[in-house]
Amino acid sequence: MRLFMLLLLCASVALAANGVTGTSAVVHKPKVTLHAKPDFGSPEVKSLARDTQVRVVGQQGLWYQVTLADGGSGYVRVNELRMMSTGLAQGEGAGALVTGKAGKGRVSETAGVRGIDESDLRGAGFDGAQLAAMEGQRVTPEAAAAQARSKGWQATQVAYAAEGQAAKGQGTASQAEKRAGTSAAGGLLGRFSSAAQSLLGIAEKAAPKSEGELLEEELALGPQIAGRILGARPLWSDPAAQQRINVVGRWVASQTVRPDLPWTFGVIDTLEINAFAAPGGYVLVTRGMYELAADSDEELAGVLAHEINHIVHRDHYTVIRKQELQEAGKDLVSGQVTTGGGIAGSMARSYVEKHGATIMMTGLDREAEYRSDEVAQVYLARSGLNPLALYAVLQKMAAMGGGASGLAQLYRTHPPLDERLDRLDRHGGGALATYEQRE
């Protein structure tokens, strides 16, 4: 929580001249109980109505410590308020606000440091040494489970109705079997025109793939894309952070319908606040995002759970697949289509040679982002954690404001944070209500 506490500190400094401290927020629910301590069993101080203005002066777990206009104070849950933008992220001295460097000796760096953009990801070379270092940090499911037990996290069965809708192979025949058919047809049509051959090449690319072939392509694409992200920004040289993110990430990934992917997690050295989910189980989190949740394993798990669901549902892979088909159509018009398949590894290399890792800057469908937020809460509950942890992270980012330079790319590729919080409000409670009481 270093970054959030820095946010509060910066806000306090900026407002000190007016005798006001803390960060502005408003009550977001019809009625909220102010508790004397961060505990449901503590005495109730008073009830707060919707839109009551408060100041957030601290956070303990999933509770905010607030002060009221009349001088009263107490604690409310993180989803009972909406943080207001401090506006500091655009002003002078906002660097510490978005870099999360408390106690790390890095407060001299500023928010103006440029993050990763599309040109970086297009032009970056593949860094095999960095990829090997990232893969060397993998932990086994057993090791992650042992760490979870030591923290008191217990796996819980939590149903999710749409889970079976994760992308699956659309056919039982393999591409090799389909190629046999199209090759035979190509032999028959070859004497008529090269255009017919080209059409067969496109038909082959467009044919549904078996589950095994989808997985093969994901596993080939993941390292290629991750290696180029690492070519743009290396791993952060903090072994403890790399170990922690792999333990927490692997435990959460074990609670999904795809626990057998080679799940691999890393923190890259850039100050912006973002995260990337490459096909096949590769998740990269920026240092800025990591430090946003540096003191809360639950909040880190919330960030990772969102990215994990993108991989489980093959969101970026699906975009890549559509791009391939669109390019095949363009090539047909220009007469550049060649027939024949090619193995998954060749496809992956060909794709990244053309596009680099720019798929990571492609905005997904908004519903995919909303779904990943929703499912992330389910993964948190299954992991023995509180689903509100993701809400707490989104609140911190919302408090920085839309002009925060460290959030520029995240705002470009994701729905507005207020909209994401609204969706979580609508999907909160219900089956997850019991798990939202966890401390």
C-alpha positions as CSV (number, residue, x, y, z in Angstrom):
1,M,0.0,0.0,0.0
2,R,3.0,2.3,-0.2
3,L,1.7,4.1,-3.3
4,F,-1.7,4.7,-1.8
5,M,-0.2,6.1,1.4
6,L,2.0,8.3,-0.7
7,L,-1.2,9.5,-2.4
8,L,-2.6,10.4,0.9
9,L,0.6,12.1,2.0
10,C,0.8,14.1,-1.2
11,A,-2.8,15.1,-0.8
12,S,-2.2,16.1,2.8
13,V,0.7,18.3,1.8
14,A,-1.3,20.0,-1.0
15,L,-4.2,20.7,1.3
16,A,-2.3,21.7,4.4
17,A,-2.5,25.4,3.7
18,N,-6.3,25.1,4.2
19,G,-6.0,23.1,7.3
20,V,-7.4,20.0,5.6
21,T,-5.8,16.6,5.4
22,G,-6.6,13.4,3.5
23,T,-8.2,12.5,0.2
24,S,-11.7,13.4,-0.7
25,A,-14.4,10.7,-1.1
26,V,-18.1,10.4,-1.0
27,V,-20.4,7.7,0.4
28,H,-21.4,5.5,-2.6
29,K,-24.2,3.4,-1.0
30,P,-27.6,4.4,0.2
31,K,-26.6,3.8,3.8
32,V,-23.2,3.1,5.3
33,T,-22.3,2.2,8.9
34,L,-19.2,4.0,10.3
35,H,-17.4,1.6,12.7
36,A,-15.1,2.5,15.6
37,K,-12.5,0.1,14.4
38,P,-11.7,-1.8,11.2
39,D,-13.9,-4.7,12.4
40,F,-17.6,-5.6,11.7
41,G,-17.9,-6.4,15.4
42,S,-16.7,-3.0,16.6
43,P,-19.2,-0.4,17.9
44,E,-21.2,1.6,15.3
45,V,-20.3,5.3,15.4
46,K,-23.1,6.5,13.1
47,S,-24.9,6.0,9.8
48,L,-23.8,7.9,6.7
49,A,-26.2,8.6,3.8
50,R,-25.3,8.4,0.1
51,D,-23.2,11.4,-1.1
52,T,-21.9,12.3,2.4
53,Q,-18.5,13.8,1.9
54,V,-15.6,12.3,3.9
55,R,-11.8,12.4,3.9
56,V,-9.8,9.2,3.7
57,V,-6.8,9.4,5.9
58,G,-5.6,5.8,6.0
59,Q,-6.3,2.2,5.0
60,Q,-6.1,-1.0,7.1
61,G,-6.7,-4.1,5.0
62,L,-10.0,-3.6,3.2
63,W,-11.1,-0.7,5.5
64,Y,-10.7,3.0,5.0
65,Q,-10.2,5.3,8.0
66,V,-12.2,8.4,7.4
67,T,-12.8,11.7,9.0
68,L,-16.1,13.7,8.8
69,A,-16.9,17.4,8.4
70,D,-18.1,17.5,12.0
71,G,-14.8,16.1,13.3
72,G,-16.0,12.5,13.8
73,S,-14.0,9.6,12.5
74,G,-14.2,5.8,12.0
75,Y,-13.9,3.0,9.4
76,V,-15.8,1.9,6.3
77,R,-15.3,-0.8,3.7
78,V,-13.4,0.1,0.5
79,N,-16.5,-0.5,-1.6
80,E,-18.7,1.9,0.4
81,L,-17.0,5.0,-0.8
82,R,-15.9,6.5,-4.1
83,M,-12.5,8.1,-4.1
84,M,-12.3,11.6,-5.7
85,S,-9.4,12.5,-8.0
86,T,-6.7,14.4,-6.1
87,G,-5.7,16.2,-9.3
88,L,-2.1,15.9,-8.1
89,A,-1.0,13.5,-10.8
90,Q,-0.9,16.4,-13.3
91,G,0.8,18.9,-11.1
92,E,4.3,19.7,-9.9
93,G,5.6,17.3,-7.4
94,A,3.3,14.5,-8.4
95,G,6.2,12.2,-9.2
96,A,6.2,10.4,-5.9
97,L,2.4,9.9,-6.1
98,V,2.6,7.6,-9.1
99,T,6.0,6.0,-8.7
100,G,5.5,4.2,-5.4
101,K,9.0,4.5,-4.2
102,A,8.6,4.9,-0.4
103,G,11.5,3.4,1.4
104,K,13.2,2.3,-1.8
105,G,15.5,5.3,-2.4
106,R,13.9,6.2,-5.7
107,V,11.8,9.3,-4.9
108,S,13.9,11.4,-7.2
109,E,12.3,9.8,-10.3
110,T,9.3,11.6,-11.7
111,A,5.9,10.8,-13.1
112,G,7.1,12.1,-16.4
113,V,9.1,9.0,-17.1
114,R,7.6,7.6,-20.3
115,G,6.0,4.2,-20.0
116,I,5.7,1.5,-22.7
117,D,3.9,2.5,-25.8
118,E,3.0,0.7,-29.0
119,S,6.1,1.8,-30.9
120,D,8.3,0.3,-28.1
121,L,6.4,-3.0,-28.4
122,R,6.6,-3.1,-32.1
123,G,10.3,-2.3,-32.3
124,A,11.6,-4.2,-29.3
125,G,13.8,-7.3,-30.1
126,F,13.3,-10.6,-28.4
127,D,15.3,-10.9,-25.2
128,G,16.0,-14.5,-24.6
129,A,18.1,-14.0,-21.5
130,Q,15.4,-12.0,-19.8
131,L,12.7,-14.6,-20.8
132,A,14.9,-17.4,-19.4
133,A,15.2,-15.4,-16.2
134,M,11.5,-14.9,-16.0
135,E,10.8,-18.6,-16.6
136,G,13.4,-19.5,-14.0
137,Q,11.2,-17.8,-11.4
138,R,8.2,-20.2,-12.0
139,V,6.9,-22.0,-8.9
140,T,5.1,-25.3,-8.9
141,P,1.4,-25.6,-7.9
142,E,2.5,-27.5,-4.8
143,A,4.9,-24.8,-3.7
144,A,2.3,-22.1,-4.2
145,A,-0.2,-24.2,-2.2
146,A,2.2,-24.6,0.6
147,Q,2.7,-20.8,0.8
148,A,-1.0,-20.3,0.7
149,R,-1.5,-22.6,3.6
150,S,1.2,-20.7,5.6
151,K,-0.9,-17.5,5.0
152,G,-4.1,-19.1,6.0
153,W,-5.6,-19.1,2.5
154,Q,-7.8,-22.1,1.9
155,A,-9.1,-23.1,-1.6
156,T,-12.9,-22.7,-1.8
157,Q,-15.4,-24.1,-4.3
158,V,-17.1,-21.1,-5.8
159,A,-19.3,-21.6,-8.9
160,Y,-19.2,-19.3,-11.9
161,A,-22.1,-19.9,-14.4
162,A,-20.2,-18.6,-17.5
163,E,-17.0,-20.5,-16.8
164,G,-17.8,-23.0,-19.5
165,Q,-17.9,-20.2,-22.1
166,A,-14.1,-19.9,-22.1
167,A,-12.8,-20.2,-25.7
168,K,-12.6,-23.8,-26.8
169,G,-11.7,-25.6,-30.0
170,Q,-14.6,-25.5,-32.4
171,G,-14.0,-28.8,-34.1
172,T,-12.8,-32.3,-33.4
173,A,-10.7,-32.7,-36.5
174,S,-7.1,-31.4,-36.4
175,Q,-5.7,-28.9,-38.7
176,A,-3.5,-31.7,-40.1
177,E,-6.6,-33.6,-41.0
178,K,-8.2,-30.6,-42.6
179,R,-5.0,-29.9,-44.5
180,A,-5.2,-33.3,-46.0
181,G,-8.6,-32.5,-47.4
182,T,-7.7,-29.0,-48.7
183,S,-4.4,-30.3,-50.2
184,A,-6.3,-32.9,-52.2
185,A,-8.8,-30.3,-53.3
186,G,-5.9,-28.0,-54.2
187,G,-4.4,-30.7,-56.4
188,L,-7.6,-30.9,-58.3
189,L,-8.1,-27.2,-58.6
190,G,-4.5,-26.3,-59.2
191,R,-4.7,-26.7,-63.0
192,F,-7.5,-24.2,-63.2
193,S,-6.1,-21.1,-61.4
194,S,-3.8,-19.8,-58.7
195,A,-6.7,-17.8,-57.3
196,A,-8.5,-21.1,-56.4
197,Q,-5.3,-22.3,-54.6
198,S,-5.3,-19.0,-52.7
199,L,-8.9,-19.4,-51.7
200,L,-8.1,-22.8,-50.3
201,G,-5.2,-21.3,-48.3
202,I,-7.5,-18.8,-46.7
203,A,-10.1,-21.5,-46.0
204,E,-7.5,-23.6,-44.3
205,K,-6.6,-20.7,-42.0
206,A,-10.2,-20.0,-41.2
207,A,-11.1,-23.6,-40.4
208,P,-11.9,-24.3,-36.7
209,K,-9.0,-25.7,-34.7
210,S,-9.0,-28.5,-32.2
211,E,-8.4,-27.8,-28.6
212,G,-4.9,-29.3,-28.9
213,E,-4.0,-27.0,-31.8
214,L,-5.3,-23.9,-30.0
215,L,-3.2,-24.7,-27.0
216,E,-0.2,-25.4,-29.2
217,E,-0.4,-22.0,-30.8
218,E,-0.9,-20.3,-27.4
219,L,2.1,-22.0,-26.0
220,A,4.2,-20.8,-29.0
221,L,2.9,-17.3,-28.9
222,G,3.3,-16.6,-25.2
223,P,7.2,-16.8,-25.0
224,Q,7.5,-14.9,-28.3
225,I,5.4,-12.0,-27.1
226,A,6.7,-12.0,-23.5
227,G,10.3,-12.0,-24.8
228,R,9.6,-8.8,-26.8
229,I,7.9,-7.1,-23.9
230,L,11.1,-7.9,-21.9
231,G,13.1,-6.5,-24.9
232,A,11.2,-3.2,-24.4
233,R,11.6,-3.2,-20.6
234,P,13.7,-5.7,-18.5
235,L,12.6,-7.5,-15.4
236,W,12.9,-5.4,-12.2
237,S,16.0,-6.4,-10.3
238,D,14.1,-7.3,-7.1
239,P,14.3,-11.1,-6.5
240,A,11.8,-10.9,-3.6
241,A,9.2,-9.2,-5.8
242,Q,9.7,-11.7,-8.6
243,Q,9.3,-14.6,-6.2
244,R,6.3,-13.1,-4.5
245,I,4.4,-12.4,-7.8
246,N,5.0,-16.0,-8.9
247,V,3.8,-17.5,-5.7
248,V,0.7,-15.4,-5.5
249,G,0.0,-15.7,-9.2
250,R,0.4,-19.4,-9.3
251,W,-1.9,-19.9,-6.4
252,V,-4.7,-17.9,-8.1
253,A,-4.1,-19.6,-11.5
254,S,-4.5,-22.9,-9.8
255,Q,-8.1,-22.0,-9.0
256,T,-9.1,-21.6,-12.7
257,V,-10.3,-24.1,-15.3
258,R,-6.8,-24.0,-16.9
259,P,-4.4,-24.8,-14.0
260,D,-2.1,-26.8,-16.2
261,L,-0.7,-23.9,-18.3
262,P,2.9,-23.1,-17.6
263,W,2.0,-20.0,-15.6
264,T,4.8,-17.5,-15.4
265,F,4.8,-14.1,-13.8
266,G,7.2,-11.2,-13.8
267,V,7.6,-7.6,-12.7
268,I,9.1,-5.3,-15.4
269,D,11.0,-2.2,-14.6
270,T,8.8,0.7,-15.7
271,L,7.0,3.3,-13.5
272,E,3.7,3.3,-15.4
273,I,0.8,1.4,-13.9
274,N,-0.3,-1.5,-16.1
275,A,-0.2,-5.3,-16.6
276,F,0.0,-7.6,-19.7
277,A,-1.4,-11.0,-20.3
278,A,0.2,-12.9,-23.1
279,P,-1.3,-16.2,-24.4
280,G,-0.2,-19.4,-22.8
281,G,0.1,-18.3,-19.2
282,Y,2.6,-15.3,-19.3
283,V,1.7,-12.3,-17.1
284,L,3.9,-9.2,-16.8
285,V,3.1,-6.5,-14.3
286,T,4.8,-3.1,-14.3
287,R,6.8,-2.0,-11.2
288,G,4.3,0.8,-10.8
289,M,1.4,-1.6,-10.7
290,Y,3.3,-4.0,-8.4
291,E,4.0,-1.2,-5.9
292,L,0.4,-0.1,-5.9
293,A,-0.2,-3.4,-4.1
294,A,3.2,-3.8,-2.5
295,D,1.9,-4.3,1.0
296,S,-1.2,-6.4,0.2
297,D,-1.0,-9.9,-1.2
298,E,-4.8,-9.8,-1.7
299,E,-4.6,-6.7,-3.9
300,L,-1.7,-8.1,-5.9
301,A,-3.8,-11.2,-6.3
302,G,-6.7,-9.1,-7.6
303,V,-4.5,-7.5,-10.3
304,L,-3.2,-10.9,-11.3
305,A,-6.6,-12.5,-11.3
306,H,-7.8,-10.0,-13.9
307,E,-4.9,-10.8,-16.2
308,I,-5.2,-14.5,-15.6
309,N,-8.8,-14.5,-16.8
310,H,-7.7,-12.9,-20.1
311,I,-5.5,-15.9,-20.7
312,V,-8.1,-18.4,-19.5
313,H,-10.6,-17.0,-22.0
314,R,-8.0,-16.6,-24.8
315,D,-8.8,-12.9,-25.2
316,H,-5.6,-11.8,-26.8
317,Y,-5.2,-15.0,-28.8
318,T,-8.6,-14.4,-30.2
319,V,-7.6,-11.0,-31.4
320,I,-4.4,-12.4,-33.0
321,R,-6.5,-15.1,-34.8
322,K,-8.8,-12.4,-36.2
323,Q,-5.9,-10.3,-37.3
324,E,-4.5,-13.3,-39.1
325,L,-7.7,-13.9,-41.0
326,Q,-8.0,-10.2,-41.9
327,E,-4.5,-10.1,-43.2
328,A,-5.1,-13.3,-45.2
329,G,-8.0,-11.5,-46.9
330,K,-5.9,-8.5,-47.7
331,D,-3.1,-10.7,-49.1
332,L,-5.6,-12.4,-51.4
333,V,-6.5,-9.1,-52.9
334,S,-2.9,-8.3,-53.6
335,G,-2.2,-11.9,-54.8
336,Q,0.3,-12.7,-52.0
337,V,-1.4,-15.6,-50.3
338,T,0.5,-18.9,-50.3
339,T,-1.1,-22.2,-49.6
340,G,0.1,-24.6,-46.9
341,G,-0.2,-24.6,-43.1
342,G,3.0,-24.3,-41.0
343,I,3.5,-25.4,-37.4
344,A,2.4,-23.3,-34.4
345,G,6.0,-22.1,-33.7
346,S,6.4,-20.8,-37.2
347,M,3.1,-19.0,-37.0
348,A,4.1,-17.4,-33.7
349,R,7.5,-16.2,-35.0
350,S,5.8,-14.9,-38.2
351,Y,3.2,-13.0,-36.2
352,V,5.7,-11.3,-33.8
353,E,8.1,-10.5,-36.6
354,K,5.3,-8.5,-38.2
355,H,3.7,-7.0,-35.2
356,G,6.1,-7.4,-32.3
357,A,4.2,-7.4,-29.0
358,T,1.7,-4.7,-30.0
359,I,-1.2,-7.0,-29.3
360,M,-0.6,-5.9,-25.6
361,M,-1.7,-2.4,-26.5
362,T,-4.8,-3.5,-28.4
363,G,-7.9,-2.6,-26.5
364,L,-10.1,-5.6,-26.0
365,D,-13.9,-5.5,-26.1
366,R,-15.2,-3.7,-23.1
367,E,-17.3,-6.7,-22.1
368,A,-14.0,-8.8,-22.0
369,E,-12.6,-6.3,-19.5
370,Y,-15.8,-6.2,-17.4
371,R,-15.9,-10.0,-17.4
372,S,-12.3,-10.2,-16.3
373,D,-13.0,-7.9,-13.4
374,E,-16.0,-10.0,-12.5
375,V,-14.3,-13.4,-12.8
376,A,-11.2,-12.0,-10.9
377,Q,-13.5,-11.6,-7.9
378,V,-14.5,-15.3,-8.2
379,Y,-10.9,-16.4,-8.4
380,L,-10.1,-14.3,-5.3
381,A,-12.9,-16.1,-3.4
382,R,-11.7,-19.5,-4.6
383,S,-8.2,-18.6,-3.4
384,G,-9.4,-18.0,0.1
385,L,-9.1,-14.2,-0.4
386,N,-11.6,-11.3,-0.3
387,P,-13.2,-10.4,-3.6
388,L,-13.1,-6.7,-2.6
389,A,-9.3,-6.7,-3.0
390,L,-9.7,-5.9,-6.8
391,Y,-12.1,-3.0,-5.9
392,A,-9.5,-1.5,-3.6
393,V,-6.9,-1.5,-6.4
394,L,-9.3,0.2,-8.8
395,Q,-10.1,2.8,-6.1
396,K,-6.5,3.7,-5.8
397,M,-6.1,4.2,-9.5
398,A,-9.3,6.2,-9.7
399,A,-8.0,8.5,-6.9
400,M,-5.0,9.4,-9.1
401,G,-7.3,10.9,-11.8
402,G,-7.6,10.5,-15.5
403,G,-4.7,12.8,-16.2
404,A,-2.1,10.7,-14.3
405,S,0.8,10.1,-16.7
406,G,1.5,6.7,-15.2
407,L,-2.0,5.5,-16.1
408,A,-2.1,6.8,-19.7
409,Q,-1.8,3.5,-21.5
410,L,-4.1,1.7,-19.1
411,Y,-6.8,4.3,-19.7
412,R,-6.2,3.9,-23.5
413,T,-6.8,0.2,-23.5
414,H,-9.4,-0.2,-20.7
415,P,-12.8,1.2,-19.9
416,P,-12.9,4.2,-17.5
417,L,-12.3,3.2,-13.9
418,D,-15.6,4.6,-12.7
419,E,-17.4,2.3,-15.2
420,R,-15.5,-0.7,-14.0
421,L,-16.3,0.1,-10.4
422,D,-20.0,0.5,-11.3
423,R,-20.0,-2.9,-12.9
424,L,-18.4,-4.5,-9.9
425,D,-21.1,-2.8,-7.7
426,R,-23.8,-4.4,-9.8
427,H,-22.2,-7.8,-9.7
428,G,-21.1,-7.6,-6.1
429,G,-22.9,-9.3,-3.2
430,G,-25.0,-12.3,-4.1
431,A,-23.0,-15.4,-4.2
432,L,-19.8,-13.5,-3.3
433,A,-21.4,-11.6,-0.3
434,T,-20.1,-14.2,2.2
435,Y,-16.5,-14.0,0.9
436,E,-16.6,-10.1,1.1
437,Q,-16.7,-10.5,4.9
438,R,-13.3,-12.1,5.0
439,E,-10.5,-10.2,6.7
